[in-house]
Amino acid sequence: MDATAGTCKAGWLTQHKKLGLRRFFVSRGFQVQYYETEAQAEAGQNRKGCFDLQSCIQMRSSTLACAPSNSVDLVLSEKRS
Protein backbone atom coordinates (compact mmCIF):
# COMPACT_ATOMS: atom_id res chain seq x y z
CA MET A 1 0.00 0.00 0.00
CA ASP A 2 1.27 3.47 -0.90
CA ALA A 3 1.86 5.48 2.29
CA THR A 4 1.31 8.75 0.38
CA ALA A 5 -2.06 7.76 -1.10
CA GLY A 6 -4.03 9.86 1.41
CA THR A 7 -1.70 12.87 1.33
CA CYS A 8 -3.27 15.98 -0.21
CA LYS A 9 -1.90 19.52 -0.40
CA ALA A 10 -3.24 22.47 -2.39
CA GLY A 11 -2.42 26.12 -2.97
CA TRP A 12 -1.34 28.84 -5.36
CA LEU A 13 2.02 28.64 -7.15
CA THR A 14 3.60 30.44 -10.07
CA GLN A 15 4.16 28.30 -13.14
CA HIS A 16 7.86 28.46 -14.12
CA LYS A 17 7.73 28.56 -17.91
CA LYS A 18 5.11 31.29 -18.02
CA LEU A 19 6.36 34.14 -15.88
CA GLY A 20 3.79 35.51 -13.52
CA LEU A 21 1.13 32.94 -14.46
CA ARG A 22 -0.46 31.73 -11.23
CA ARG A 23 -2.04 28.29 -11.06
CA PHE A 24 -3.90 26.49 -8.31
CA PHE A 25 -2.02 23.24 -7.68
CA VAL A 26 -3.44 20.12 -6.03
CA SER A 27 -1.08 17.33 -5.00
CA ARG A 28 -2.55 13.94 -4.12
CA GLY A 29 0.21 11.50 -3.32
CA PHE A 30 2.76 11.92 -6.11
CA GLN A 31 0.24 13.24 -8.68
CA VAL A 32 0.15 17.05 -9.10
CA GLN A 33 -2.65 18.68 -11.10
CA TYR A 34 -3.07 22.37 -11.80
CA TYR A 35 -5.98 24.65 -12.65
CA GLU A 36 -6.62 28.34 -13.38
CA THR A 37 -8.84 28.77 -10.31
CA GLU A 38 -9.44 27.12 -6.96
CA ALA A 39 -13.12 26.66 -7.89
CA GLN A 40 -12.13 24.64 -10.99
CA ALA A 41 -9.87 22.46 -8.82
CA GLU A 42 -12.66 21.84 -6.30
CA ALA A 43 -15.03 20.88 -9.13
CA GLY A 44 -12.34 18.85 -10.93
CA GLN A 45 -13.00 20.80 -14.13
CA ASN A 46 -10.79 22.42 -16.77
CA ARG A 47 -7.50 20.95 -15.58
CA LYS A 48 -4.60 22.74 -17.28
CA GLY A 49 -2.07 19.94 -16.75
CA CYS A 50 -0.52 17.43 -14.43
CA PHE A 51 2.76 15.72 -13.61
CA ASP A 52 4.09 12.96 -11.36
CA LEU A 53 6.50 14.04 -8.62
CA GLN A 54 8.27 10.69 -8.99
CA SER A 55 9.51 11.95 -12.37
CA CYS A 56 11.36 14.83 -10.65
CA ILE A 57 15.08 14.30 -11.29
CA GLN A 58 16.26 17.57 -9.77
CA MET A 59 15.04 20.30 -7.43
CA ARG A 60 17.17 23.43 -7.41
CA SER A 61 17.04 27.08 -6.42
CA SER A 62 15.18 28.95 -9.13
CA THR A 63 17.31 30.18 -12.04
CA LEU A 64 14.89 33.02 -12.87
CA ALA A 65 16.26 36.44 -11.99
CA CYS A 66 12.78 37.72 -11.11
CA ALA A 67 11.83 34.72 -8.91
CA PRO A 68 11.06 35.47 -5.26
CA SER A 69 13.59 34.27 -2.69
CA ASN A 70 13.25 30.61 -1.70
CA SER A 71 11.74 29.75 -5.12
CA VAL A 72 12.61 26.36 -6.57
CA ASP A 73 12.59 24.79 -10.02
CA LEU A 74 11.53 21.17 -10.49
CA VAL A 75 13.21 19.36 -13.37
CA LEU A 76 11.09 16.47 -14.64
CA SER A 77 12.34 13.43 -16.53
CA GLU A 78 9.14 13.17 -18.55
CA LYS A 79 6.85 15.60 -20.29
CA ARG A 80 3.82 16.59 -18.24
CA SER A 81 0.33 16.01 -19.60
C-alpha positions in Angstrom: 0.0 0.0 0.0 1.3 3.5 -0.9 1.9 5.5 2.3 1.3 8.7 0.4 -2.1 7.8 -1.1 -4.0 9.9 1.4 -1.7 12.9 1.3 -3.3 16.0 -0.2 -1.9 19.5 -0.4 -3.2 22.5 -2.4 -2.4 26.1 -3.0 -1.3 28.8 -5.4 2.0 28.6 -7.1 3.6 30.4 -10.1 4.2 28.3 -13.1 7.9 28.5 -14.1 7.7 28.6 -17.9 5.1 31.3 -18.0 6.4 34.1 -15.9 3.8 35.5 -13.5 1.1 32.9 -14.5 -0.5 31.7 -11.2 -2.0 28.3 -11.1 -3.9 26.5 -8.3 -2.0 23.2 -7.7 -3.4 20.1 -6.0 -1.1 17.3 -5.0 -2.6 13.9 -4.1 0.2 11.5 -3.3 2.8 11.9 -6.1 0.2 13.2 -8.7 0.2 17.0 -9.1 -2.7 18.7 -11.1 -3.1 22.4 -11.8 -6.0 24.6 -12.7 -6.6 28.3 -13.4 -8.8 28.8 -10.3 -9.4 27.1 -7.0 -13.1 26.7 -7.9 -12.1 24.6 -11.0 -9.9 22.5 -8.8 -12.7 21.8 -6.3 -15.0 20.9 -9.1 -12.3 18.8 -10.9 -13.0 20.8 -14.1 -10.8 22.4 -16.8 -7.5 21.0 -15.6 -4.6 22.7 -17.3 -2.1 19.9 -16.7 -0.5 17.4 -14.4 2.8 15.7 -13.6 4.1 13.0 -11.4 6.5 14.0 -8.6 8.3 10.7 -9.0 9.5 11.9 -12.4 11.4 14.8 -10.7 15.1 14.3 -11.3 16.3 17.6 -9.8 15.0 20.3 -7.4 17.2 23.4 -7.4 17.0 27.1 -6.4 15.2 29.0 -9.1 17.3 30.2 -12.0 14.9 33.0 -12.9 16.3 36.4 -12.0 12.8 37.7 -11.1 11.8 34.7 -8.9 11.1 35.5 -5.3 13.6 34.3 -2.7 13.3 30.6 -1.7 11.7 29.8 -5.1 12.6 26.4 -6.6 12.6 24.8 -10.0 11.5 21.2 -10.5 13.2 19.4 -13.4 11.1 16.5 -14.6 12.3 13.4 -16.5 9.1 13.2 -18.5 6.8 15.6 -20.3 3.8 16.6 -18.2 0.3 16.0 -19.6 
